[in-house]
Structures are given as structure tokens and as C-alpha cells.
Amino acid sequence: MYAESLPFDKARNALASYAKGDWLLYVDADERLSPELIEEIRSTTSDQRSTAAYYIPRKNMILGKFLRHGGWWPDYVPRLFKKEKLTGWQGRIHESPKVDGKFGYIKSPITHLTARSMKLMLEKSAKWAKIEAELNFENNAGPVTPLKVIKALTSEFITRYVIKLGFLDGFVGLVESMYQAYHRAMILTYLWELQNE
């Protein structure tokens, strides 16, 4: 489908226009629905309550491990919408929905099979960090300095690994915290390139 080549917000808007039902459920290619989640969605959408949309908790599987700390759980994502209440999505990445009404919360999680290997993680970062840097550049972000990069890298690691208890997830928690710090540094490095071309 041509939506695959669009920015995330435009792809989600395009897919919504094809849907025929009264409700929209967004599921990414690396996400899976359990029987419990399917049943809860069926029950929720058959109820005539006034809620316009729902957040679903996401169970992130990183390098084969379910991460419960480091900011990864419950990781609520907006995925279930009354079609008539969804006015559209915005954002090339980290897209967010515009909804005419209030949100509710689903209890059963959606399983996110992300970051299956370091190779895939680094490839994804190279792509996403570049886009994030371009967005920062378009918004006239301040100049990148070595100190700024070091502070961002250090702050991200301490936040993930210490403050949000990533260390409780063992070795994968350490790797993921280091990876997120590296990703922050990569964004700033791409931004530095744009500012100094």
C-alpha cells in the first residue's frame, strides 16, 4: 500500500480513510494482540459509553526481554478510536492523534516486538535520529556544542537506568539505557551536521 512510503501521520490519516467500520484500531507490523486484548476491545466497542478513544498499554519486548522499567512500562499508546471522533494525526514521527472527546484506558496490553537485535536497533536509530534532527533544525534549535551532547547523553542514561530503575531489568536494561543515550547523542550529531554544512 502506498501509505508505507508516507510520513507516519499522513500514513495513519490515509489508512483511516479506507476503514469502513465505526471504530479504528491501529496496530503496527511489529505488534501483536492477545486473545484477552481482542476480547476487551470487542467488549469496549460494543458499549455505548461516550468515550471517544482509548490508550492501550504496550508491552515492549527488547532484545527478547519484556522491559518493566526504564520508562518502558506500561507505555500507553493511543490506538483505539471512534472513527467519527478522530479528526486526524500530526507529526512525522512520534505522531499524535487529534480527538473530539475524552480518552479511556484499556487494561490488556498489546505486545510490541521491537528491537530484536542490536543491528536492527542501530539501523532504526540512524533513520529516526536523522528525521528528529531535521525537525529540530526546521524549528531553529540552538547550536550544538560538545557540552550539549555530553549533557544529553549523560542525562538520558541516568534517567533511564537510575531514576526510572532500568537496572532492575538486568543486562538488557543496561544495554537499552546505553542505547537510548546513544540515540540522543546521534540526534544532536545529525543536527550539528545540518547547522554546519
C-alpha positions, 0 to 999 in steps of 0.5 A: 500500500502506498501509505508505507512510503508516507510520513507516519501521520499522513500514513495513519490519516490515509489508512483511516480513510479506507476503514469502513467500520465505526471504530479504528484500531491501529496496530503496527507490523511489529505488534501483536494482540492477545486473545484477552486484548481482542476480547476487551476491545470487542467488549469496549466497542460494543458499549455505548459509553461516550468515550471517544478513544482509548490508550492501550498499554504496550508491552515492549519486548527488547532484545527478547526481554519484556522491559518493566522499567526504564520508562518502558512500562506500561507505555500507553499508546493511543490506538483505539478510536471512534472513527467519527471522533478522530479528526486526524494525526500530526507529526512525522514521527512520534505522531499524535492523534487529534480527538473530539472527546475524552480518552479511556484506558484499556487494561490488556496490553498489546505486545510490541516486538521491537528491537530484536537485535542490536543491528536492527536497533542501530539501523532504526536509530540512524533513520529516526535520529536523522528525521528528529534532527531535521525537525529540530533544525526546521524549528531553529534549535540552538547550536550544538556544542560538545557540552550539549551532547555530553549533557544529553547523553549523560542525562538520558542514561541516568534517567533511564537506568537510575531514576526510572530503575532500568537496572532492575531489568538486568543486562538488557536494561543496561544495554537499552539505557546505553542505547537510548543515550546513544540515540540522543547523542546521534540526534544532536550529531545529525543536527550539528551536521545540518547547522554546519554544512 
